[in-house]
Amino acid sequence: MLNAIYADYLLPEAEWDPDFDLTLKIDCSNLPKTQKISKKNMDEETQEKVRQENDLIKIERKALVEPIAELISKFKMQFISAPIRRCFMSALEGKALDSIEIAYRSDEKYWVMMPAKNEVQVYFAVNFTNTTDISLGRVMLLEWQDSTRKVKASPSITFHDNKVSDALAKAFPNTPKETYSNGTISFKLTADIHLKGKNLE
């Protein structure tokens, strides 16, 4: 994922900050720079000309910076979901991978499994601490499951409210012992129907 999406910003491992797992660097030296307006050394006509040029430079700079800012702002999402992306890519190639468990929060996990070479199933543990959130979450998760009836060729969505699915329990024997306020929800996607032709970046 890092090489596919962040190669232009990823420093070599030898240059990583020692307190972190990796380091990205954005080089701003090539961005166009505005010119300072000097009331002492410029007449009013020159000042106005520089202002207009600066306005154009600011527009150009914004067009260059915004895509970078958007990409960097998505880093956490891309990093946490990298195992899912990897399985999506493998499904498109028709290659199965081992099941994966990711503890992405202190009290929540997700699991990625490939029931077949062209299928990816992702389970998310859903855990709320507030009673209102628990109630609203259950309604939302049930609605999410029911929504598949209204969407043509939608991914298979299953809400496991009280009991961990047999497939998940078989792949990860400790999961039946784990407790989550709203259980787990799973999404199953097929390469030909849900992944082919999609931009996975």
C-alpha positions in Angstrom: 0.0 0.0 0.0 2.8 2.4 0.9 4.6 1.9 -2.4 1.4 2.0 -4.4 -0.1 5.1 -2.9 2.6 7.0 -1.0 5.8 6.2 -2.9 6.4 9.9 -3.7 6.4 10.8 0.0 7.8 7.8 1.7 11.4 8.3 3.0 13.9 5.4 2.9 13.8 3.4 6.1 17.3 4.7 7.1 15.8 8.2 7.2 12.7 7.4 9.3 12.2 9.3 12.6 13.5 6.8 15.3 10.4 7.4 17.4 8.0 6.3 14.7 7.3 3.3 12.5 7.7 5.2 9.2 8.2 8.8 8.0 6.6 10.6 5.1 8.1 13.8 3.7 6.4 16.5 1.5 8.8 18.6 -0.5 7.4 22.1 -0.7 10.5 23.7 -2.3 9.1 23.3 -5.9 5.8 25.1 -5.2 5.4 28.4 -6.9 6.1 31.3 -4.6 4.5 34.7 -4.4 6.4 37.9 -4.7 6.6 40.5 -1.8 5.0 43.8 -2.5 7.3 46.7 -1.5 5.5 50.1 -1.3 8.9 51.8 -1.0 10.4 50.3 -4.2 7.4 49.8 -6.4 5.0 52.3 -7.9 1.2 51.6 -7.7 1.0 50.1 -11.2 3.8 47.6 -10.4 2.2 46.8 -7.1 -1.1 46.0 -8.7 0.6 43.9 -11.4 2.4 41.9 -8.6 -0.9 41.4 -6.8 -2.5 40.0 -9.8 0.4 37.7 -10.5 0.3 36.6 -6.8 -3.4 35.8 -7.1 -2.7 33.5 -10.1 0.2 31.9 -8.2 -2.0 31.2 -5.2 -4.6 29.6 -7.4 -1.9 27.4 -9.1 -0.4 26.5 -5.7 -3.8 25.6 -4.3 -4.4 23.3 -7.2 -1.0 21.6 -6.5 -1.4 21.3 -2.8 -5.0 20.2 -2.4 -4.5 16.7 -3.9 -1.5 16.1 -1.7 -3.4 17.3 1.4 -6.3 15.0 0.6 -4.0 12.1 0.1 -2.1 12.7 3.4 -5.4 13.2 5.2 -6.5 9.7 4.2 -3.3 8.1 5.4 -4.8 6.6 8.6 -7.7 5.1 6.6 -5.3 3.6 4.0 -3.0 2.3 6.6 -5.6 0.6 8.7 -7.4 -0.8 5.7 -4.2 -2.0 4.0 -4.9 -5.8 4.8 -8.4 -5.5 3.2 -6.9 -3.8 0.1 -4.3 -6.6 -0.1 -7.0 -9.3 -0.1 -9.0 -7.3 -2.7 -6.0 -7.3 -5.0 -5.4 -11.0 -4.4 -9.0 -11.8 -5.1 -8.7 -10.0 -8.5 -5.6 -12.2 -9.2 -7.4 -15.4 -8.1 -5.0 -16.0 -5.2 -6.2 -16.8 -1.7 -4.5 -15.4 1.4 -4.4 -16.5 5.0 -7.0 -15.0 7.3 -6.0 -11.9 9.2 -7.0 -10.3 12.5 -6.4 -6.6 13.0 -6.8 -5.0 16.5 -7.2 -1.4 15.2 -8.6 -0.1 18.5 -8.1 -1.1 22.1 -11.7 -2.6 22.2 -12.4 -3.4 18.5 -11.0 -5.6 15.8 -11.7 -6.5 12.3 -10.9 -9.8 10.5 -10.3 -10.5 6.8 -11.0 -13.9 5.3 -11.0 -15.3 1.8 -13.7 -18.1 1.7 -12.7 -18.6 -2.0 -9.9 -17.3 -4.2 -12.2 -14.7 -5.7 -14.1 -13.7 -2.5 -13.2 -11.5 0.4 -15.2 -11.4 3.7 -14.5 -8.7 6.2 -15.9 -8.9 9.8 -16.0 -5.8 12.0 -16.5 -5.9 15.7 -18.8 -3.2 16.9 -18.4 -2.0 20.4 -20.1 1.0 22.1 -20.0 2.0 25.8 -22.9 4.4 25.8 -26.4 2.7 26.2 -28.0 5.1 23.7 -25.2 4.4 21.1 -25.7 0.7 21.6 -29.4 1.0 20.9 -29.0 3.3 17.9 -26.1 1.1 16.6 -28.2 -2.0 16.7 -31.0 -0.3 14.6 -28.4 1.0 12.1 -26.7 -2.4 11.8 -30.1 -4.2 11.2 -31.0 -1.6 8.6 -27.7 -2.0 6.9 -28.3 -5.8 6.7 -31.8 -5.2 5.3 -30.6 -2.6 2.8 -29.1 -5.4 0.6 -32.6 -6.3 -0.6 -33.0 -2.9 -2.2 -29.5 -2.7 -3.8 -28.9 -4.7 -7.0 -25.7 -6.9 -6.8 -24.8 -5.5 -3.3 -22.2 -7.2 -1.2 -23.6 -9.8 1.2 -24.0 -8.1 4.6 -24.8 -10.1 7.7 -25.2 -8.8 11.2 -24.1 -11.2 13.9 -25.8 -9.7 17.0 -25.5 -12.4 19.7 -23.3 -15.1 18.3 -20.0 -15.0 16.4 -20.4 -16.6 12.9 -19.2 -20.2 12.7 -16.7 -19.3 9.9 -15.1 -16.6 12.1 -15.0 -18.9 15.2 -13.4 -21.6 13.2 -10.7 -19.4 11.8 -10.1 -17.5 15.1 -11.1 -19.8 18.0 -10.8 -17.0 20.6 -13.5 -14.9 19.0 -16.5 -16.7 20.7 -15.0 -15.7 24.1 -14.8 -12.0 23.1 -17.7 -9.6 23.9 -18.8 -6.6 21.9 -21.8 -4.5 22.6 -23.2 -4.9 19.1 -21.5 -8.1 18.0 -20.0 -8.2 14.5 -21.1 -7.3 11.0 -19.6 -8.9 7.9 -19.4 -7.9 4.3 -18.7 -10.5 1.6 -17.5 -9.2 -1.8 -16.8 -11.1 -5.0 -14.0 -10.1 -7.4 -16.0 -10.2 -10.6 -19.1 -8.4 -9.2 -17.8 -5.9 -6.6 -14.1 -5.4 -7.3 -13.3 -5.7 -11.0 -12.8 -2.3 -12.6 -12.8 -0.4 -9.3 -10.0 1.9 -8.2 -8.7 0.3 -5.0 -6.6 3.3 -4.2 
